[in-house]
């Protein structure tokens, strides 16, 4: 019997990669992609464990799962830092003022 590709194995890997990249977007996108990748990886693992001789591509699932976990951790840290910054500097306007002040200082130092 011919072995077939495990369903969504490549997509799980892509979502795992996107979860790491998504941590740069205040952590929100990384969390979304990470959770989706983990749910899909769980389903694919169950399918593979039922009949491992029928499927290929399990390595993509394992790699995607690891990347999703790393992306979730990085995204959670990024989200927590963003929330703390908003609280410390009095909202989004306070952060903008801080950035403008930093830019002025950088321009004066040049």
N, C-alpha and C positions, 0 to 999 in steps of 0.2 A: 504494500500500500504506500502511496506517495505521501510524503510529509508536506504539510501545508504551513504557511506562515501563521503565527499566532495572531488572532484578531487584535488590532489596535497597537501592536508592539511598537511600530515606528511612531505612531501618534503619542504614545506614552513617553517615548524618548524626547520628542519635540516639546511636549508640555513640560517635561522636567527641565529642559534647557531654558524654556521661556520663564519658568518660575524663578530661575536664578537671575535672568535678565530683568524680570519684573520687579525685583527688589529695589531697583533704582527709581521706580515710580511710586515713591512713598510707601512701598511694601504691599499695596493693595493688589496690584496685578499679580505679583509673585505668589501671594496667598491663594488667589483664585486658581491660577494655573497649577500650583502645587497640590491643592486639594483635588482638583480634577484628575491630575496624573496619579495620585495615590489611590483614588477610587477605581480608576480604570486598571491600574496595576494589580489591585486586589482581585478584581474579576478575572483578569488574564491569568493570574497565578492559580486561581481555582480551576480554570479551564485546563491549564497546562498540567497541574498535579493530578487531574482526573485521568488523563491519558497522555503522558509525556512523549510517548513514541510517535504520536501523530503530528506534533508541532515543532516548528523551528522558530527562532526569534526570541527565545526566552531571555537571552543575554540583553537584548534591548529593553525588555521589561525591567530586569534587575537594575540596569544602569539608569533608566528613567526614574525608577523609584528612589534610588540614592540621590539623584539630582533634585528630585522633587523635595526630599527631606531637607537637603542643604538649602534649596531655594526658600522653603518655608521658614527655616531658622533665620536666614538672612533677611527675609521679608518681615518677619515678626520684629527683629531688632530694628530694622528701618522704620517700621510703623511706630514702635514705641518711642524711638528718638524723635520722630516727627511730632507725635502727640506731646512729648515733653517740651519740645521747642515752642510749640504753639502756646502751651500753658505758661512757660517761663517768660516769653516775650509779649504776652498780651494779645494773642491772636495773630492772624496772617499779616495785618498791617505792621505789627511790631517786627516781624521777621523781615518784611520788605525794607523797613527803616534800617535794620541791622545790616542787611546786604548792601544798601546804598551807602551807609557809613563805611563799610569795609572797602567798597569800590573807591570812594573818595580818598581813603587812606592809601590805597594801592597807587592811585594816580599821583598823589603828592610825593610818594617815595620814589617815583621814577624819574 
